[in-house]
C-alpha cells in the first residue's frame, strides 16, 4: 500500500495530523475535501489550505470516484488474469 485516501471530521485537527504523519511515513495522500469537515467552514478551509499540495492532493468526491472505478477495474482484470492462468480451473 502506497496511497491513502483521506476523509473524516475535524479537518483542522485529526485529519491534518494524520495527513502529516502519513506523508512523513512515505505515503501518498489524497484528500476528499468535500468528505471532511470541521467545526466551522473557515476552520475547514484554513486546514485544507495549510496541507494542500505540500502534504496531499485535494479532490472532490465527484473527481475521485471515477479514478477509484478505474483502479477497481484494473484489480478485477488482474484477478481474472491470475485465475485464468495456470492456477485457475
N, C-alpha and C positions, 0 to 999 in steps of 0.2 A: 504494500500500500504506500503510495507516494502522494496522493491527492486527498484533500479533505474538503467537504462542502459544509459550510457553517451556517446554521440558523440558531435562533434562540432569543431569550429575553435578557434584558439589561445589556444592550449593545455596548454601553459605556463601562461596564464592569466585567461580568463573566465572559461575554463574547470577546471583548477586546483582549483580556488577559489570556484567554485560550488561544486566540489567533496568534498572539505574540509568542507564546510558548511553542505552539506547533511550528511556526516559522523558524524559531531558533533551533528546533529539533530536525529541521530539514524538510518539512512537509510543504507542499504547495497548497495554499488555502484559497478557496473561492467563497466569497460572502454572498449570500442570497439576501440582498439588502431589504427587500420587502417581506422577508420571512423572519424578521427580528425587530426588536423594539426596545424602548427604554421608558423611563417614567415621563418623559416629555419628548415631543418631536425634535426639539432643539438639542437635547442630550443625545438622541439617536444620531442626528445628522453630524454633530460635532465628533462623536466617536467614529463614525464612518469616515469622515474626512481625515482623522488622525491615523487610521490604519489602512485606508485605501492606497493601492499602488506600492506603498512601502512594504507592507506586510502581506497584502492579499489583493486578489482581483475582486471586483464587485459586479454582480449581475442581478437582474431581477428574476423572479420565478419564471416569467414568460421567456426569458433568454436562456435560462439553464435547462429547462425541461427538454427541448429538442436535443441538446447535447447529451443529456442523460439517456434519451431514447437511442441515440447513435451508439453510445457505449454499450447499452444493453443488447442491441442488435449484434454488435461485434462479439460480445461474450457468448451470446446464444449460438452464433455461427461457429465460433471456436469450439464450443462444447459439442455441437453436432459433428464437426470435423473429427474431433477426437473419438467420439463414439462410433463413427462410421469407419474408422481406421482399423488397425489390427486388434484393438481391444473391443470393438463393437460386435454385436451379434446380429 
